[in-house]
Amino acid sequence: MADMKVIEVRAAAPETPGVPNDWRKKFGQLVVAVRTDAGITGYGVGGGGPAGVYIVEALLSEVLLGRDPLDTEAHWQRMYRAVLPFGRTGLALWALSGVDLALWDLRGKAEKQPVYQLLGGKLHDRVPAYATSLGVDPGPVIESGFRIVKLHLPSVDDAGGRNAVAELVARAREKIGPHVRLMADAFMQWNVADTLALAPAFKTCGVEWIEEPLPSFDLEGYRRLASECAIPIAGGEHEQTAQSFEMLARERLHRVLQPDATWCGGLTELIRIYRAAEKYGVRVCQHRGAEPWGLHALVALEPRDPLAEEGRRWMQWLPGAPKIVDGFVAPPDGPGFGVELGGVFS
């Protein structure tokens, strides 16, 4: 569309009733709207809460106003340079992610195509999805139709020791049977010794990966796990930029990369992460990949073993989110990401 210009960039931090008053409610959510003089508005989701709203409206909007919105790559570079003095990672990149995704949504609407078509078309009409069991009993997840489940495990201290954690996983495997795929998520609560000690028991139970056993900054710890752990290590939901993910892939610190499209730098950066993963022969399994912001890339860019993590229940304000049916999810076929978020700003 010729001569289209950005005339407004807005952001909002929606409230979700009933969500714990922790980082998810304060910083995890952000909605961005980029409006043009052609009457087309693109919507994206990022992070940063009220702080992210300020970054979008006080800084990133100035990068876009009056410009053609369709040059997503150039806009990403300009926005990144704008936040470099104070935010190479963290809240600044979370906010940037929402703007970048809004630009991709706008581009799809302008070209009257879903985002997956902008990425070359679908390799998969639908993909298998997995759910996280927040308790020790994965039964409800399986009963709701999932055939792939991830256990959100406690710290060794909270559980009463390594044997107690191993027993939790063994009981879960017994509960779900031998044919349900199983993963484990430690959410940065273990150390190297704990992980190495638990891995053999997890391998016996058929655990496919151990997710984030260490804090993301513990690169030396991850180097040890990469060479000594009996089970592949997954991680990356708290990383930003393709440069960081390329290092993780190049050094094989993670065998499974888990970028979050709404936090890692948006779709522009997610595309680069897929390229880096292909270059170094590691797998991408997106954090919250069943949400539309990552799902379009998943069906278009993951040729081998696509797997979508369910969306977050604390984003109840998201209308028209893809439904997971019988353990599978498909992206919306409407233009852009196929969802409308204008109600968030009304």
N, C-alpha and C positions, 0 to 999 in steps of 0.2 A: 504494500500500500504506500503510494508516493507521499512524501512530505508529512508524514505523521510525526507529531511531536509530543513529548511528555509535558503535561501541564500541571500535574499534581502527584505527589507521593505521600501517602499516609500510612500510619501504623497504629495498631491497637493491641493491647494485652488483654485478651478475653478472660473472664472469670469462669471457673468450672465449679459449680456447687458440689460440696461433699469431698473435694480433693484435699488430701492432707496439706496443711499450710507449710510446705517445705519448698525446696528449690524448684520443684516442678510447677508449683502455682506461682511463685514469685519471678522465676527467670526462664522456665522451660518453654514458654509459649509466646508467640508473637504472630500477628497477621499483618501483611503488607498489601496495600493496594496501589498500583501504578496506573493513573488515568491519562488518556491521550485526548488530543483535540479531535480525533476521529470517532469519539464516542466509545472506544474500546478500553476496558479496564482489565488488567491482569492482577491475579491474586496469588500470593505465596505465603508460606508458613515458615517462620524462623524461630529464634529464641532470643531471650534477653529481657522479657517482661517490660516493665516501665522504663528500665535503663535502655533496652533495645529500641523502644519507641523513640526515645530522645535521639539515639544515634541515627536512626533512619531519617527522622524529620529535620534534625538540626544539621546533619552532615551529608548523608548519602543522597538525600533528595537534591542537594545542590549539584551533585555530579550528573544528575539525569535531566533536570528541568531544561526544557527547550531543545532537547536532543531527540534524534530518531531512536526509539526504544528497541529496534530489532537487532542491533549490533551487540549481542549479548557478551561476546568475548571481550570487546573493547570496553564495555561498561564494567565488566568484572575487574579488569585491570585498573581502571580509574578508581573504582570503589576501594580496591585493596590498597592502592597507593594512599588514598585518603585516610584510611584507618591505621596505616603502618606506624605512625608516631606513638600510638597508644594501644594498639590491639592487633598484633600479628595473629593471635589466637584468642579464644575465649569469647566474651560477649560480643565484641565487635564483629567477629566472623559469624556468630549466630545471627546477628541482625542483617549482615550482608547476605546471608543465605536466603532469608525471606525475600529480600529485594530481587536477587537473582532469579529465584523461582517465579516471582511475579512477572518478571520480564519474559521468561520462557512461556508462561501461561498466556501472556499478551501476544507473543509471537504466534503461538498456536491458533489463537482466536483470529488474529489478523490474516493468517493463511488458511483458516477454516480446516485445521487438521489437529488431531490429537498429538500430544507431545511425542508419543512413541513413533509416530510417522515422521516427525522432524528428525528423529534419531536413526532413521533408516527402515522403519517398519518392524512389526512384531516378529520375533522368533518363536514366541509361544502365545497361544490364545489365552491360556490361564496357567498359573503356576501353583505348586503346592505351598501351603502355609503352615507355620508352626506357632504354637502358643506357649507362653511361659506360665508354668505352675508356680504361683507365689507361695503356696503352702507345700507341705511335704507329701501331700496326696495328689497325684496327677490324675486321679480318676475323673473328676469333673471336666478336665480338658478333653480327655478321650471321649467322654460321653457326649460332648458338644460337637463331635465330628472330626477332630484333629487326629492325624496318624503320626504326627511328629510333635514332640514335646521337649521343652527345655526346663530344667529344674533350677529355680533361683535358690541357691544354697546359702546357709548362714556361715558366719565366721567359725573357725575351729573352736575358738573360746566360747562363743555363744552356744554352739551345739554340744559342748562338753568333750571335745577332743576329736582327733582324726578318725578314730574308729566309729564314733557316732555319726560323722558326716558320711563315711563309707557305708554305714548301715542304712542311712536315709536313701542313698542311691540304690542300694541292693533291694530295699523294700519297694521303691518305685518301679524298678525293673520287674520285680515279681508281680506288681499290681497291673502293669500295662502289657505284660507278655513279651515274647521274643521278637515280634514283628513290628513294633512301634519304634521309630527312630528316637534317640534320646541324646540330649546335650546337657551340659552343666554350666551354670553361670555363678561365679564367685563374687562378682561386683567389687573387685579390688580389695577384698577383705583377707586374702591369704598372703603367705610369703613363699619363697622358693622351696624351702624345706617341706612345708605343708603340701604344696602342689606335687612335688616329686614323690612324696610318701603316699598320696592318695591316688595317683595316676594308675598304678597297676590294678587296684581294685575297681576303678572306674572302667578300665579297659576290659576287664572280665565281664562287666555289666553292659558292654557295648556302647559306651559313651563316645560320641563322635568328636566332640571337642570340649575343652575347658575354656570358658570365656572369662577374660579379664581377671585372672587370679591375682594380679599385682596392680598397683597404681600405674597409670599410663607412662609416668616419667621414669619408672624403674627399668631403664633399657638394659642395664647390666643383668638384672634378674631375668628379663625376657631372653637375653642371649643364652643364659644357662638353660632355661627351659627349652629353648629351640633345639639345643644339642642333646639334652638329657631326658626330656619328658616323653613318656610312652604314648601320649595322646596329643594330637595337634592343638595348638594354642590359637584362640580367636580373640579379636579385640579391635578397637578403633572407634567405638561410638563417641568417645570423648576426645578424638583427634580432629584437627582441622587442617585443611589444605592438602593438595595432592603431593606436595613436596614431602610432608610428614609420612603419608601413606607409602610413597615410593621408597623411602628409607626402610620402613617396616617390611616391605615386600623384598627389597634388594638384599637385606640381611636375613631374611627368613625369620624375623622375630615373631611374626604371626603367619600361620598357614591359612587363616581365614580372616580377611579384612572386613570390618563392619562399619563402614561410614554411614552417617545419618545425613540424608540430603538436606534436612532443615538446619543442620549445625555445621557441616564440614566445609561449607562455602557455596552451597547450592548445587544446581544441576550442572552448571558449567564446570565446577571442580569435580563433581562426581564422575563426569565423563572421563576426565584425566585420570581419576583413580582406577576406573575400569581398564584404561589403557596400560597403566603401570602394572596392574595385576596380571594382565595378559603377557606383558613383557617378561615378568619374572616367574610366571607359572604358579601364582597363588590364586585363591578363590575369593570372590566377593559375595558376602551375604549381608545385605544392608540391615542396619538397625532400623526397626519400624518400616521394613520394606513393603508391607502391605498397604501403607498409606499412599495416596496418589502421587505424592512428590517424588518418591523413589520407585514406585511400581512401574511407571512408564519406562524408566531406564532399565529396570530389571528384565522386563519382557523383551526389550530391544537390544540389550547389550550383553546379556549373560547366555552364552550358547550351550553350556554343558549341564550344569546342575543348579537350575534356578530354585531359590527357596526364599519365601517372603515371611518375615516376622510380622505377627499381628500388630495392628495399630494400638495406640495407647488409649486406655479407657478414660484417662484424664483429659482427653481432647473431645469431650462430649459436644462441644459447640461446632464441630466440623460436620456440616450437612452433606449428604450425598456421598459419604465415604464408601469405597468399594466393600461389598459384603463378602465374607468368607463363607462359602457354601460347600459342605462335605469335604472340608479341608483344602479347598482350592480358592484362589482369588484371581480376578481379571481386572485390568484397568478400565476406567470409563472410556467410552468411545467418542464423547463430545469433544469439541475443540479445546485446545489447551490441555489442562489437567482434568477437565471434565467436571469440576466442582465450582460452585459459586459461593463466595464468602462475603458478599456485600452486606448481609444482615448483621455482621459483626460491627459494622460502622454506623448502623442506623440507631 
